Amino acid sequence: MSRIIPIKAPSTKAELEFFVANSIPEGAQLEYKDSRKIDHKSHAEIAKEVSAFANSDGVLLIFGIQESGHLPVAVDGGADHSRYTREWLENVVLSNIAPRLADLEVKQIQLSQTHSAYAVRVERSVRGPHQERQSRKYYRRFNFKAEPMEDYEIADVRGRRLTVPPLIQFDIATRHAFSVYFVIRNAGQAIARDVTLQFSPEPTWLDGPLPLVRNGIRYFPPGREFKVRYHSFPALFGKDSKFVSTFDVAVTYLHDGTGDSVREELHVDLGDYLETSPPEDEVVKEFKELRRDLESVRSELHALSETVCKISSVAGATGLDLSVTTIRELAALLGGDAPIRRIPPRGCSPAVFAEMLGVNDDLAERLSGHFWGTSSMAGLQGVAGVEDELLEKIRKNFRVENA
């Protein structure tokens, strides 16, 4: 019966005994060594075994388990950790393998006051092939042991580097064809370290660049994504705009899997994204169907109670979108004829205007653009689609200036 090798390197005696108790056999990704194999004359042998793992599929080399017929028999007494420390073993590995391993883990497992076992975990390397320095040979794992590599195998390992995709992606995202965002994501399977973004010319930041842009990101794990709001399209491309909309960006980072320093450069013209929104995904489509159903239910509920009429101006298309402040005000509203408090329009998204005023998306975006940096009504009559009736609705629902 096949066994699953634990991905995590053991760090306690109990975890070592797990291998013995479960009779986990040696194989291409697991090797047991007697602790006596750790000595000052074994540098080449240790480097040979570890480099073979890196050139193959990696995983575990354990010093401290006796084996027979490739099956673990017992945890042995360990090596004298006053002479053979974890740092000593790590240095033996790193100084006797070329090129240097980028992803190596050495754990000391104390068995007594004076002796310890050691677990060496190494990943499948994309920086290889790795050579054992003393013999100048390349090794790979084959069944239960390390064997010299053939020429085609060396070429195959050397080709791994060509298949490693970049980690960090810089992208532009838009929302409602109105707001522009910078998106930085780790789309790979390895950690990116010391990530920096260099712009030319520098984007126009209202309050200075965010720390992750100014200082970089020291540790960027796989799957992580950051989204930074830049400006709205009206602000970027409006009359007399002084905001930077075209720039070059260079992304640099250290690839934790290969150990390489990577630099990616791209040119960004935000004008290419005008009047664009992300394509609808399946979740959005399902949400729209749900929204239609809820619209029907809301219409029926509206007819059931005069109370619902009083709070209809805070009803969204999907039901009631109530903030904590709104809930508090509803108590006063339902207890009498207290008016609903108006909200400031400055900085509100198009969705707010569409919801509060019942206007279409195009007019909502124009209203959002007008009120993006102000709460003033001045000039609003010049906005296409704004009639006297709509002006009155705005005064009723929003706390505006020059009303």
C-alpha positions, 0 to 999 in steps of 0.5 A, a space after each residue: 500500500 502506498 504511503 503519503 510522505 508528510 510535506 512538513 519536515 519533522 521537528 519532534 521525536 514523536 513526529 520521527 516515530 510517526 515514520 516508524 509506526 506507519 512503516 513509511 518506506 523510502 522512495 524517490 522523495 524520502 531517504 533515511 540515514 543513520 545519525 552516524 552518517 553525520 561526521 566531519 568526513 561525510 561532507 561530499 556524501 551529504 551534499 550528494 544526497 541533498 543535491 540529488 533531491 533538488 535535481 529530482 522532486 525534492 522532499 526529505 532526507 532524515 538523519 536519525 532513523 535506522 532502516 532495513 529493506 527500505 523500511 524504518 526500523 527505529 529512531 536511533 540515538 542521534 548525533 552529538 549536537 555539541 559537535 554537529 549543530 544545525 548550522 554546521 549541517 546547513 553550512 555543509 550542504 550550502 558550501 558543497 553544492 553549486 549553484 547554491 540552493 534557494 529553498 533549504 530547510 534543516 531542522 534539529 530534533 532533540 532526542 536527549 540532553 546531548 544528541 539530536 536527529 536532523 531533517 533536511 527538506 529541499 524543494 524541487 529546484 528550478 535553479 539547477 542542475 546542482 553539482 556536488 562540488 568535490 566529485 563535480 558530478 550531478 546526481 538525481 534520485 532513482 528509486 532508493 538512492 542517488 545516482 549520476 545523471 545522464 547528459 539528457 537529464 542534466 539538460 532537462 533540469 536546466 530547462 526547468 528555468 525556462 518554464 517558470 512563469 513570472 510571479 508579480 503582475 501589475 495591471 489596471 482595473 476599472 469599476 463601473 467605467 468610472 474609477 481606475 485602480 492599480 492592481 498588484 498580484 502574485 500570480 505564481 506559486 512561489 514567494 516574491 521578496 523585496 517587491 518594488 514599483 518604479 514609475 516614470 513619470 510618477 503618478 499624481 497621488 492626492 496624499 502621496 503614494 501608499 506605503 506599499 508603493 513608496 516602500 515596496 513589499 518585503 514579503 509577497 506570498 502566492 495568491 495575494 493581491 493589492 488594489 490601489 485606487 488611483 483616480 476617476 476617469 472624469 478627474 484624469 481626462 476632464 478639462 484642464 486635468 493635471 493628473 498623470 494618465 500615461 507612464 512606465 512602470 518597472 516591477 522588480 523582485 526576488 523570485 524565492 523559487 529560483 533565487 533570481 532577481 526579476 525586472 518586468 517593465 511595461 507601458 500604461 496609457 489609462 486612455 486605453 481603458 476609457 469607458 471599460 468595465 470588467 467582463 461579467 462573470 457567472 457570479 454577476 450573472 446569477 446576482 442579476 437574476 437574483 436581483 430581478 426576483 428580489 425586485 418583484 418581491 420588493 414591489 409586493 411588499 411595498 404595497 402591503 404597508 404604508 410604513 414601507 412607503 416612508 422608507 422607500 428612499 433607502 430601499 435598494 434594488 436588492 432590498 433594504 441597504 441599511 447602515 447602522 446610522 440608517 437603522 437608528 434613524 428608522 426608529 425615529 422615522 417609524 415613530 413619527 414623521 421625522 424626515 430622513 437625514 440628507 447625505 453629502 454627495 461629494 465622493 459618492 459613486 454612480 451607484 448611490 445616485 442611481 439608487 437615491 434618484 432613480 436615474 439611469 447609469 449614464 446620468 448617475 455617472 455624470 452626477 458622480 463626476 460632478 460631485 466627485 470633489 465638491 458638494 456644490 450645485 453650481 454648474 449642475 444645470 449644465 450637466 446633460 439630463 439634469 432637469 428641474 425635477 431632478 434638481 429638486 430630488 437632489 436637494 431633498 436627498 443630498 446635503 448640497 451647497 448653493 441649494 
